Amino acid sequence: MAAFAAIPHIAEQLTKEQILERVQVTNVQSLVVLILLLILFKVKAMEQRM
């Protein structure tokens, strides 16, 4: 949530192109985090079955 709160402040300082670059980077980072979380949940589920 803190990242969303910072967006307007960042937007005032950057151009649209720079904002797009940052958004793309954060999208990639969030995708990686989601994938890691999915792997962790699958590992935990498999451990519980055994």
N, C-alpha and C positions, 0 to 999 in steps of 0.2 A: 504493500500500500504506500510505503514511503516513496517508491519510485514514481508512482502515479502523481503524488503530491508535488514532486520535483519537476514534472514535465513542463508546466507553464513557465516556471522560472528558467529552465534550460532553453525553452523555445524562444524566449526573449533575447537570448544571447547568440543563438545559432541561426544559420540560414536554413532554408527548407532542405537543401541537399544534405547538409550536415545532420539534420534531424533524421532524415530518411536513413542515412548510414547508421546512426545510433540505433534506430528502431530495428533495422535488419540485424544488427549485432545482438541486440537483446532478444530478438525472436530466436536466433540460433542458440543463444545461451539457454533460454527457457525450454527449447526443444530438447537440448542435451539433458537438462535437469529432469524433464518429464520422462525421458527414456531411462535414465538412471533410476528414478523412483519406480518405474514399472518393473525393471530388473530386480530391484530390492524386494518388491512385493511378491514377485514370482518365487524368488529364493526363499523368502519367509514361508510362503504357502507350501512349498515343497518340503521344507524342514518340519512343518507341522504334520504333514501327512506321514512322515517317517517316524 
